[in-house]
Amino acid sequence: MLPPFIIEQIRKRESEENARHEQPRLELPLPRAPRERGGERPREDGERGVIILELL
């Protein structure tokens, strides 16, 4: 078993290493999608069609 101060040093080095490799991130403001004229979105729970294509 390693002494607690050794474990703390290992954790510190790992966090410093991760911080060096971490790239900065920038979130862009995205425009909101315009709503449909009816004011409602189409229902997602409706039946969906299935197409089977046979390629020869």
ABEGO torsion letter per residue (X at the ends): XBBAAAAAAAAAAAAAAAAAABBBBBBBBBBBBBBBAAGBBBBAABBBBBBBBBBX
